[in-house]
Amino acid sequence: MAFEFAPIQASEQPDLIHFLVKSFRAYRARICFRPEVIYWKYFAHHPEWKNARSFAVKQDGQIVAHGGVWPVRLVTPQSEIKAIHLIDWAASRSAVGAGVHLLRKVAGLADILLTIGGSRDTRNLLPRSEEHTSELQSL
């Protein structure tokens, strides 16, 4: 079946928590999976971002990839740049390509996509500026 990209609604919070716990192979009791923390990260008002901050790729109605938007405002002498940091990015291994599909869709929501850390697989999937590739590889 085809992938469907859509924002996650607050009513889907239990499904999101289940998906993240399973994807990260984590304990459900961790603070980061508490409903109030998930609500704060994705559904509470944010002064820098008026749109949805939790996005999923679904297949047959089930979440197979997730990424969260953490808004960042970069200010230069010439302008303000709308940037986002992708958080809680995860994809089911059973849905090949879902994570990349989600990355491309979320990246289109801002001028710049920032990502800090991540696994080697994650870093290999991210687009890089050729100008900074050798600099990044030396880190």
VOMI-358193 format. One line per 8 residues: for each residue x, y, z of C-alpha. Coordinates in steps of 0.25 Angstrom, whole numbers, plus 2048, in hexadecimal, padded with zeros to 3 digits. Layout:
<pts>
X:Y:Z  ...;
</pts>
This chain:
<pts>
800:800:800  804:80E:7FE  80A:817:809  801:822:80E  808:82F:814  800:836:81F  801:83E:82C  7FE:836:838;
7F2:83B:840  7F1:83C:84F  7E7:831:84F  7F1:827:849  7FB:82A:855  7FA:81B:85A  7FD:815:84C  809:81F:84B;
80E:81B:859  80D:80C:856  814:80E:848  820:816:84F  822:80C:85A  822:801:850  82B:808:846  835:80D:851;
834:7FF:858  832:807:865  82B:805:872  81D:80B:872  81F:811:880  82A:81B:87B  827:82A:87D  828:82D:86E;
81C:824:86B  813:829:876  806:82F:86F  808:83D:875  816:83D:86F  812:839:862  807:843:862  811:84E:866;
81A:84A:85B  810:849:850  802:84F:853  803:85A:85C  804:869:857  812:86D:852  815:87B:84F  81E:878:844;
815:86E:83C  807:86F:83A  805:862:832  806:853:836  813:84F:83C  811:83F:83C  810:838:82E  80F:82A:82A;
80F:821:81E  804:817:81F  802:80A:818  7F5:803:819  7F1:80D:823  7FD:80A:82C  808:813:830  815:80E:829;
81E:81A:82A  81D:827:833  825:834:834  823:840:83D  825:84E:83A  82D:856:844  82D:864:83E  839:86D:83E;
83A:87B:83A  848:880:834  84A:88F:833  854:895:829  857:8A3:827  84F:8A2:81A  843:899:81E  83D:88E:827;
83E:880:822  833:876:826  83A:869:82A  836:85C:831  83D:852:838  837:844:836  835:83C:843  830:82F:846;
832:82A:838  82F:81B:837  82B:812:82C  826:803:82C  830:7FA:826  824:7F3:820  820:7FF:817  82D:802:80F;
82E:810:80A  824:816:814  82E:81D:81C  835:824:810  827:827:80B  824:82E:818  831:835:818  82F:83B:80B;
821:840:80E  825:846:81B  831:84D:815  828:854:80C  821:85B:817  82C:865:81A  838:86C:814  842:863:81B;
842:855:822  84C:854:82D  84F:846:833  858:844:83F  85E:836:842  857:82A:83E  85B:81C:83A  865:819:82F;
859:815:826  852:822:829  85E:82A:826  860:823:818  852:826:814  852:835:817  856:83F:80C  862:846:80D;
868:853:807  874:84F:7FE  87B:85B:804  87B:856:812  87C:847:80F  88B:846:812  88A:84E:81E  87F:845:824;
886:839:821  892:83D:829  88A:83F:836;
</pts>
